[in-house]
């Protein structure tokens, strides 16, 4: 039997994280695995794990936030002055139009753009053409699913208005499939484990089984749903900017990538749990923290990394530890000194820059996997409590 290839690029990973990774890659269906520089402890599989399997899918390795990922939209350079001048007005308008926080969704479909609602219908029609669970379809048709589109969520999810060294503005979004993905991740973790409780474990589904075909179908739906969610957030941000500065603007989607998924590549299922796809020439975004912004990158297709890179800087401290170590007053002053518009309350102190690893060290450790081509710095930051 050919030996599986295991690579570890993690920066200062603790023993618990490494043990979690080992438990995953020792499964018999794993062909190869890699741990990204930002790796830290997660649920079942560590954040920053890339696990390639043959013939099997593991819902717990994809995780609850199916399709969590990043989008960057490039805006016209000539509006940068207006964005800075009207930053508070733009902040308030976006906050008003985009539900932010745990469980927050739109109260009505009327708040969502027609373009997004049409795209939702298309991905739902596509879903219905493949094997599905009737309970899943009932929920997707219920009206609640679509109301998750254009919503941010909580934790490390964010929206930023950024600018690069040439003063070109960007909208950057970090979000996923929201309550839709969480619902179906939970359902198939339970199905794969055969348990109603204690199902957060490594349990695989044979991809050719009826259950495997169902999971692949809803997985694909949620990945497209997550991409659509971020596009709707961009659309709502653009509408808010247009309203505040009083002029129409054109924008370009620079990239829209999921970093929580299981997708088929070269006959294998590549499970990325908080890892950015980085095939040769592929565009990606690696966020640093609330103060240092994000980095636009191009993949090099490095096989040792399984054509992947980090999905961020990675947590240095757990949320509980960060709340103990970082004072709300220090956090507020730090963000004020950085001249970033936003609401930096004690509720999100666990997202303060100090809670994350040094992004420059993380980038250096993956220079063979990605090339950094642009650094985006924040002007406005939005987060949900």
PyMOL commands that set and color helices and strands:
alter all, ss='L'
color gray80, all
select helices_A, chain A and resi 15-25+59-62+77-85+87-97+109-111+114-128+134-141+146-148+178-193+210-245+303-305+319-325+328-337+346-351+353-355+359-364
alter helices_A, ss='H'
color red, helices_A
select strands_A, chain A and resi 5-8+30-40+47-53+56-57+69-75+158-163+169-175+205-206+251-258+260-265+268-273+275-277+283-289+293-299+308-310+370-382
alter strands_A, ss='S'
color yellow, strands_A
deselect
rebuild
show_as cartoon
